[in-house]
Amino acid sequence: YVALMQYCLFSILLLSVLSSFASGLYFHIGETEKKCFIEEIPDETMIIGNYRTQLYDKQREEYLPATQGLGMFVEVKDPDDKVILSRQYGSEGRFTFTSHTPGEHQICLHSNSSKFSLFAGGMLRVHLDIQVGEHANNYAEIAAKDKLTELQLRVRQLVEQVDQIQKEQNYQRYREERFRQTSESTNQRVLWWSIVQTLILVAIGIWQMRHLKSFFEAKKLV
Amino acid sequence: MYGSLRVLLQVLWAQLLCGWVLGSELTFELPDNAKQCFYEDIIIGTKCTLEFQVVTGGHYDVDCRLEDPDGTTLYKEMKKQYDSFTFTAAKNGTYKFCFSNEFSTFTHKTVYFDFQVGDDPPLFPNENRVTALTQMESACVSIHEALKSVIDYQTHFRLREAQGRSRAEDLNTRVAFWSIGEAIILLVVSISQVVLLRSFFSDKKTTTTRVGS
């Protein structure tokens, strides 16, 4: 019994230590640096972002969770450059937003640190995880709330995925139209330019000859 | 009670050994002469895939480099537009991959990358598979995998289309500026030609007639 409990405790401890690595991908950010990420998404798509910061501790020579005062400023801009989310979070945070216009949304992060001494070595480690659309769903929660069996949950996941594909296809159609408009505009411009240029050339040529002819006639050379 | 607890722990350990769940997909801007590195802690034996594509900027190419915890380069390519690299982690530790735009002097680039580590998390976090999947469930699983690859292809198509569109918009602005500039140059050159020609003849006749025009 004691051995089993010890095994349990040890496992739980080890798993909780390792789960601190579960926030996956990380990168370094300078003190005044602003890191921006772009998400090109269709409309009515939810995005959930999780981040976790760590500060380098010179004494222990490793990265430790950042102090309370250190926060990250998160700013999200929609495709029309309008700010849809602009908030300051603590050293660990989670931000959510839903897109209302399709297009390139920009998610920018920068630290709110004003004291240079806080950044020994000048680098802050940021763990970031951004989930888009269907990946943002918490299926355990959905299963519990709607009391779904495993099969029903799987089918629900498939429905969400197909939904996402459909939204993306719709967005694709709208983008292709914009692309076509740009190409047609270029085509028009090239056509007009060549006509106008030829007219200018001919007009200039005629003006030059007439002007010089009248000039030389005045000078009694012709 | 102890039996189920043991089973639960075994499942959790199995999940741990199968590799941690993650997959990160990000699009970021890489300024000129800059290098951006990302790090990830990976457990030994996990199958990982790194895929990247340059979306906008310059000649649409970037340098990419993937290193294992000891600093050995697993993957290094210069000036690549798109690539996909799969590897199995041979060591425990922090793997690092960097994108470099140091060869470019004034074009900043937008780079998309997708770093998949291990498999997807199971739908039920506390699932313990004592029975095999039913036919319905395995059909759902295979549809799920197929849809995942559809979404993946869609993403790559969207990126290529963004690339094409950015080139088209570039071309459009360039044509506009060039045509206006050319028209102006044409006018300026022709008028100055006439003025210059007049000045040749004016100098000879300064003694006899004063050019009043």
Boltz contact constraints between the chains, C-beta under 6 A:
constraints:
  - contact:
      token1: [A, 4]
      token2: [B, 2]
      max_distance: 6.0
  - contact:
      token1: [A, 11]
      token2: [B, 9]
      max_distance: 6.0
  - contact:
      token1: [A, 21]
      token2: [B, 41]
      max_distance: 6.0
  - contact:
      token1: [A, 22]
      token2: [B, 20]
      max_distance: 6.0
  - contact:
      token1: [A, 24]
      token2: [B, 22]
      max_distance: 6.0
  - contact:
      token1: [A, 24]
      token2: [B, 24]
      max_distance: 6.0
  - contact:
      token1: [A, 24]
      token2: [B, 40]
      max_distance: 6.0
  - contact:
      token1: [A, 25]
      token2: [B, 24]
      max_distance: 6.0
  - contact:
      token1: [A, 25]
      token2: [B, 38]
      max_distance: 6.0
  - contact:
      token1: [A, 25]
      token2: [B, 40]
      max_distance: 6.0
  - contact:
      token1: [A, 26]
      token2: [B, 39]
      max_distance: 6.0
  - contact:
      token1: [A, 27]
      token2: [B, 38]
      max_distance: 6.0
  - contact:
      token1: [A, 36]
      token2: [B, 29]
      max_distance: 6.0
  - contact:
      token1: [A, 37]
      token2: [B, 26]
      max_distance: 6.0
  - contact:
      token1: [A, 37]
      token2: [B, 28]
      max_distance: 6.0
  - contact:
      token1: [A, 38]
      token2: [B, 27]
      max_distance: 6.0
  - contact:
      token1: [A, 139]
      token2: [B, 123]
      max_distance: 6.0
  - contact:
      token1: [A, 140]
      token2: [B, 125]
      max_distance: 6.0
  - contact:
      token1: [A, 151]
      token2: [B, 136]
      max_distance: 6.0
  - contact:
      token1: [A, 153]
      token2: [B, 123]
      max_distance: 6.0
  - contact:
      token1: [A, 154]
      token2: [B, 140]
      max_distance: 6.0
  - contact:
      token1: [A, 158]
      token2: [B, 143]
      max_distance: 6.0
  - contact:
      token1: [A, 161]
      token2: [B, 147]
      max_distance: 6.0
  - contact:
      token1: [A, 165]
      token2: [B, 150]
      max_distance: 6.0
  - contact:
      token1: [A, 168]
      token2: [B, 154]
      max_distance: 6.0
  - contact:
      token1: [A, 179]
      token2: [B, 165]
      max_distance: 6.0
  - contact:
      token1: [A, 182]
      token2: [B, 168]
      max_distance: 6.0
  - contact:
      token1: [A, 182]
      token2: [B, 169]
      max_distance: 6.0
  - contact:
      token1: [A, 182]
      token2: [B, 172]
      max_distance: 6.0
  - contact:
      token1: [A, 183]
      token2: [B, 168]
      max_distance: 6.0
  - contact:
      token1: [A, 185]
      token2: [B, 172]
      max_distance: 6.0
  - contact:
      token1: [A, 186]
      token2: [B, 171]
      max_distance: 6.0
  - contact:
      token1: [A, 186]
      token2: [B, 172]
      max_distance: 6.0
  - contact:
      token1: [A, 186]
      token2: [B, 175]
      max_distance: 6.0
  - contact:
      token1: [A, 189]
      token2: [B, 175]
      max_distance: 6.0
  - contact:
      token1: [A, 189]
      token2: [B, 176]
      max_distance: 6.0
  - contact:
      token1: [A, 190]
      token2: [B, 175]
      max_distance: 6.0
  - contact:
      token1: [A, 193]
      token2: [B, 179]
      max_distance: 6.0
  - contact:
      token1: [A, 200]
      token2: [B, 186]
      max_distance: 6.0
  - contact:
      token1: [A, 204]
      token2: [B, 190]
      max_distance: 6.0
  - contact:
      token1: [A, 208]
      token2: [B, 194]
      max_distance: 6.0
  - contact:
      token1: [A, 211]
      token2: [B, 194]
      max_distance: 6.0
